[in-house]
């Protein structure tokens, strides 16, 4: 079965410049810097610009301004690097779907700070759960998990247009955001125990850390006139063939 969200019913009044800047930055890093690299060069790139928990905590024993700046800097560089094109496009789809509304609810500067903060806290969550890991962590998933949490708090009853394909049944349907994103959250929670056993793979702790960060920060960073738990703009489960 294919279940593919591709738009929502949540309009914005202003152009989401920051969200599009973040999308463009991620695309630029991947296609301009990562895509031309051969496999060995990719490993060097990930080792240099990915976030490595064991190296991050290593700064405590190898204390220097340069070392501290580099290790904290890898949190930012890792947020704009991706493990492959599907990893990249999946993240950018979620950022495109939900980031514009969160940006409008917070304002451009606060949204940018919110996004980077969620990414930073997501990386720290991953590091604290796997402090000895030498596997580079890359991807915008932690920051985007914060955006997902914010969207759920602000617009849980917004409807997401989903394309579905099940055997001979093909069409689109509006599904409430609390179901689409709630299902994503349940998947992360269920995947967490298994991810702790793996030496690499999906950084589920970062996803959950980013989500919790977004959930906590949103009430403080949203504009005063923006309400939580807003209604949708269309009828849930309306279906087009």
Protein Blocks (a to p, Z undefined) as FASTA:
>chain_A
ZZddfbdcbdcfbdcfklmmmmmmmmmmmmmmmmmpcfklmmmmmmmmmccfklmmmmmm
mgcfklmmmmmmmmmmmmmgcfbfklmmmmmmmmmmmmmmmmmmnojklmmmmmmmmmmm
mmmmmmmmmmmbcbdcedjklmmmmmmmmmmmmmmmbccdddddehjagcdddddfklmm
mmmmmmmmmmmmmmmmpmgdjdfklmmmmmmmmmmmmmmmmcfklcghiacfbdehiacZ
Z
